[in-house]
Every structure is written in structure tokens, then in C-alpha cells.
């Protein structure tokens, strides 16, 4: 019986620790306005949702320069990506290569 009590205590301690350290995903919003990503540099954490809202009349993409992710964002629409990896990601629009921005993803 003592072993069961100890096991339950350890299980409860681990359960409360993981709940306390678990990261609830946040939504990081980036607008596309007048052929620019706003803000030009954003920060997210692994597991967060990055949401691009295209407020232009032109279609755009958000494409990681080094590969890894790409979002097709038609005019007037919104697209999201859940960030899977930490790092500094430069990204751009494939249709308008002068549109550039940076996304910093931390653990």
C-alpha cells in the first residue's frame, strides 16, 4: 500500500509540474498591407500559431527563405501555420520578392 501511495504522489507531482510548464499556444498576427508584412519582425514560440491576414488586393505568400514552411495567402484572406521548430526565419513573398520579413521562434 505504501508503494502505491508513493507512486500516486510522484504521479501527481509530475502531473502538476507538466501542467505548470506547458505552453498554451498563442496566436501571433501579421498583416499584409501595401505590399509589406506588418510587423516586419515578429516573435513566436514553438507551438504558437502564426496568422497572416492579407489586406491587399493582390495574392501573396509567406515563404521561409531556407525552406520549411510556406503559406499561400489570397487577397482578403487569412492563413495560419503552427510553428514546429525554433530558429530565426527570414521569409518573403514569392510573387513580390521585395516583400521580406523575419520570424523569431523560441522554445
Secondary structure, 3 states (H helix, E strand, C coil): CHHHHHHHHHHHHHHHHHHHHCCCCCEEEEEEECCEEECCEEEEECCCEEEEEECCCCCEEEEECCCCCEEEECCCCEEEEECCCCEEEEEECCCCCCCEEEEEEEC
